[in-house]
Amino acid sequence: MTFVIRSSLFFRHSSFVIRHLSLVFLFGTCVGFTSCKKAASPSHIDPNGPVEVAVPEHGAYTGAFMDFGDEEDDVTLEMIEDFEQMVGKHQAIIASSSYWGEQTFPTANLNVVWRHGSLPLVFWSPWDKPYVQNRGPDKFSLNDIIAGKWDAYIDKWADGAREFAHPMIVAFGVEMNGDWFPWSGTFYGGDDWDDDADNWKGPETFRCAYRHVVDRVRARGATNIKWMFHANNYSYPLDTWNFSPAYYPGPDYVDWLGLSVYGQQFKDEPNPDITSLLDWPYQELSGLDPNKPIMIAEWATGEFPYQPGEPGIHKPEWIKQALELFRTRYPRVKAAVYWHERWQNVDQTYSNLRVNSSVESLQAYREGVANPDWLGNLTLRALPKSEPK
């Protein structure tokens, strides 16, 4: 017997915008952070005790980022509940960011998410104010991280995570294989070869920084964190040195493999179908490890008018296709997190990625996510209690 936890009822990437406790338990069938075959002990599972979140053996968790402000960290219960009422499903995963420029651990945000019965996903970005894209490394440069300059902050953040104590997923330095964030390998030697590392210098610098951060966090006892390696679906620049495998820090440092999959974000872009956006990147990411679960860590497309004969597909059809294919064509996808945001562009137009950008888009999302294979509730497994010291 296991228990499912439920609750009651910025240009962003390849361009960026300046971007209570009521718990009910139901019987389930599968436990463990990894897939399992046997039933658990019939004892009651306390979500505030030592627990971990199972990776679904069948189906995938659904989640969202809900336009939590410019720093992506203005998390409120009201916004979460409003989104869930709108789409008709509880969200198993709630995403938000923790920028290094804030120099804080987001305890309050994570408590809101966990008490709601959801798993926090935190994008932990080594980024300083102002949070503007395409300006290169800032004071949180990868070299300074590796050299230990920011160890005190990392340790303090890790202590906050350990004291939070509940399960969480952390993605450090997302979309490193693009050139829009300051931790991109583009800024650290790019395709220069490092004989000692047997790797290109740009990606190797990221790998070293990633490992340094994870090692320090683990040394502080934050065992409640699962780590995600989160790449963009296609690398930019699209060169061999910049592909995801060169950045991969290794299986000992990664629990989830993540991808960003965006369609059209601006009116002058096409809106490719899901297979064009995901077939090859899915194979590339799957090749990094044969067993680790994959998360579509960010996915969305904008709502734009189409003229007859223009390439691409309308947003409602794109959403319908995504929610079907993520769970059928890509079997290792075990979670998908929708990026529910809109922003105003320099030309005063809007890029509206929200699920309710039109009646038709919202209906497509509601119908797609209503499929029982999209899991809105977490499955928990009790962990042994640690002995008091």
N, C-alpha and C positions, 0 to 999 in steps of 0.2 A: 504494500500500500504506500502510495506517495501522496503528496498533497499539492494541489495547484493553487497558487496564490492569486486571489482576485481582489478587486476593489469595487466599492460602490461608484453606483454612478455619482557695401557691402558689394556692388558687384561681388559675387561669391567665387569662385575658383577661376577658371580660365579668364576671368575678369572679376572684380570684387566690390561690394558695397560697404562705403564708410557709413559694414554688415552686423488630512486627518485619517484617529487611525482606525479604520473600519476594515477588518480582514475576515474573509470567509474562506473556508477550506473545502475543496471538493476532492473526491478520490480520483486518482490517476493510475497510470500503469508503468511509467518509466522514470528512473531516477539517475542521478549522477551528473557530474559536469560533462562527462562523455556519455555516449549512448550506452544503454545497458539492456540486459535481457531478463534479469530477475527482479521480483518485487521486493520492496524495502520492508523493514520492520513496521508493524502496524501502529507504532507509537506516534503520538501527535508531534508535528513539526512546528516549532516556534520560529517564526520568521525573524525574530529579534535575537535568537540564539545563533550558534554557529551553523551556517547553512551554505550551500553552494547552489548554483543554478545549472540545471541540466541543459545540455544541447539536445534539441529534439531529435529523436530517431526518425520520426515521420512529421512532415510539415515544417514550418519555419515561424519564428517570432516576427511579429509586426511591430514597428516602432516609428517614432517621428522626432524631428527637431521642429519646434513650434514658434519660430520667429521671436526668440528671446532677447531681442535688442541688439544694439551695435556690437557689444562684447559677447553676445550669444550666451549670456549667463543670467538673464533676468527671469528666472524660473518661478512660476506661480502655479498653485494648485488650480486656480480658476481657469487659467489658460489651458492647462492639461485637460480638465474636465470638459471645457467647452469644445475642444478639438474632438475628444472621444464621443461626445454627444453628436457632433456634426457628422462624423464618419461611421458611427454606429458600432464601434468596437473599442474595448479597453486596449491600451497600448502596453505591450510587454516591455518595451525598451523606450526610454526617454533620453534623448541626446542633448547635451549642452557643452559649452566650452569653458576652459580654464586657461586664460592667457597668462604667460609668465609676467607680463607687465603689471598685472594686478597684485602679484606677490602674496596671494592668499590661497587657501584650500577651500573649496566651495561646500563646506559642511551643510549649511542651511539648504542649499539647492538639492543636495543628494538626499537629505532627510525627507524633503518633500516628495521626491521621486520614489524612494524605497517605501515610505509609509503609504504611498498610493498603491503599492503592489507592483511596482515596475523596477526594472533593472537600469541603473544609471550607466550611460555611456558618456565618457568625458573625453573631449578632444583637448589634449594638453599640449598647447602650442607655445614653443619658445619664441615669443613675439613681443616686441616692446611698442609702447604708444609712440606716435599715432599708428593705429592698426591699418596701415595702408600697404597695398600690394605692390609688387614689382619695384621695390626700392632697395633690395639687397639686404645683406646681414645687418643686424642692429647690435645692441649691447649683449644680447643673448646669443652670440655667434656660436656655432658648433665647436669651433676651436677653443673658445673660452669654457664651454661646458666640459669638454674633454680635459682641459687643463685644471678643472676643479674650481673655477672661479665662482660657480653658482651652486656648489655643494651644500652650503648652509640652507639655501632656499629649497633645494631638492629634498634635503633631510626633513625640513619643516613640513613640506607638502606631504611627504611620505608618512610622517607622524600623524598628520591630519587624516590621511587615508586609513592608517592602522586603527586610529581611535574611532573613526566612522564604523569600522568593523564589518559592515555588510558587503555583499558582493557588488562589484563594479567592474566595468571594462574601461580601460584607458588606452587611447590611441595617441602615441607621442609623435609629433611632427607629421601631420597628415599630408598626403599628396606630394611627397618629397620628389617624385619623378616629374613634376611640373616645374615651371620656372617662375611661378608667381609668389611663392612664399620664401622668406629669407633663409630657410633651412634647405633649400634646393641644392642638389649637387652641382648645379650650374655655377654657383658662387664659390665653390671650394675646390677648384681644379678641374671640374668637368671631366673631360676625357683624357686628361694626363694620366699616364700609367704609373702605378705604385708597385715596383717589383717586390718589395717586402710583403705587401698585403696581397699580391697577385690579384689586384683589382684596380679599377679606375679611382683616381683620388677623390673625385666629387662624391660618388656613392659610398666610398670607404669612410670618408669623414663622417657621413651621416650614420653609417653602421656603428662606428666607434662611439659617437655621441649617444645613440640609442642604447647601446649596451651599458655605457657608463651610467645613464639615468636609471635603467632597470636594475642594475646591480646595487646602486645606492638605495633605491626604494625597497628592494627586497632585504637588504641588510638592516633596515629599520623595522622589519617584521610585518610589512604590509602584505600579508599573504592572501588578503581578500581581493586583490587585484588580478584580473586576467588581462593580458596585454594583447593589443591588436596592431598588426602591421597593416597600415592603411595607405594604399596607393591610389593614384588616379587611374581610370581604366586604360587610357592611352597616355604614353609618355610624351612630354613636350620639353625639349625637342625629341622627335621620334628617331633617336639614334640608339644603337646597341648599348653603348656605355650607360645610357640613361634608363634602360629597362629595369623593371622591378627586381629581377634576381640579383642585380649588382648591389642593391640597397638592402637586401634581406639580411637581418641580423642573425638568423639561424633559429632552429627549432626550439632551443632552450630558452629563447627570449620571446617567443610568440605563442599565443593560445588561439587567437583568431586571425584569419586573413581577411582584410577588408578592401573594398573597392568603392570609389565614387563613380556613379554612372549618371551623367546629366545629358538631357536632350538639348533642346533649343533654349538658350538663355537670353538671346537678343534677337530683335526683329530681322536683322540681316543675316542670321544663321539658318541653316537647314535644321530639320528635326529628324535625325536618322531613326530607323526602327531599332528595337531592342537587340535583335541579333547582330546588327552592325556594331552596336555599342558594346556588346558583352561577349560574343562568342570567342574571339581571340584573347581578350584580357582574362576571361574565365579560365581558359586553358593555360595561359601564362602563370596565373596565380596558383592554379591547381598543381602545376609542376613544381612549386616551391616545397610542397609537403603533401604526401598522399592521404593524410588523415585529418588534418586540422579543418575545422568548420570555416566556411566563408560567409561573410556578411556583406550585403550591399549597404555599406555604411552611410551613404548618402545617395539619394536618387530623386530626381524631379525633372520637370520640363516646364517651360513657360506657355502662356496662352497668347497666341498671336494670330492675326487674321491671315488667311491664305488665299492667294489668287489662283484661279484655275491653271493647272499645269505646273505649279511650283512643286519642287521636290519636298519630300517629307510627309509626315502624317499629322493629323490634328491631335491635340492634347488628349481628348477623351479616349481615342483609339490607342494612343501611346500608353496611357495609364492602364487600360484594359490589357494590353499586350504584356506590359511589364508584370502585372500582378498574376498573370497566367504563366508566363514563361519562367519567371524567377523560381517558381515552385515545381515546374514540370520539365523544363529543358536543362536546368542547371541543378542537379540533385545535391550538390554540396552546399548550396545556399541554405543557411539555417536561420537567417534573420535579414530583414530589410528595413531600413530607416528612411522615411520620406522627409525631404527637406522642404518644410512648409514655410516659405518666406516670399516676400516681394520687396522690390526696391525701386527707387526712382533713378533713372539714368541721367547723364549729363545733358542730353537733349530733351529732358523733361518727360520722356516716355517712361513707362513702367515695365519692369520684368516681373511678371506675376507667376511665381512657381507654386503658389498655394493650391491646395486640392480643390478649394471652392472658388477658383478664378472664373468659373462659369458653372451654371446649373448642370450642364452636360458632363463636365470634368468631375464634379463632386459625385454625380450619380455613378460614373464609371468607377471611381475609387471605392465608393460604398459597396457597389455590387462585387467588385473584385476582392476586396478585403473581407467580405462576408463569407468567402469560402472557408470551410472548417479547417483546411490545411494552413490557413493563416492564423497563428496562435496568438491570442491577445493576453494570455495568462501564463505566468511563469510556473515551471515545475521545479520544486525545491527538493534538495536532498540534505538530510541532517548530517553534520560532521561531528566527529568525536570532540568532546570538550577538552580543552587543554588543561593540563594539571597546573594548579596554582604554584607560583614560584616562592 
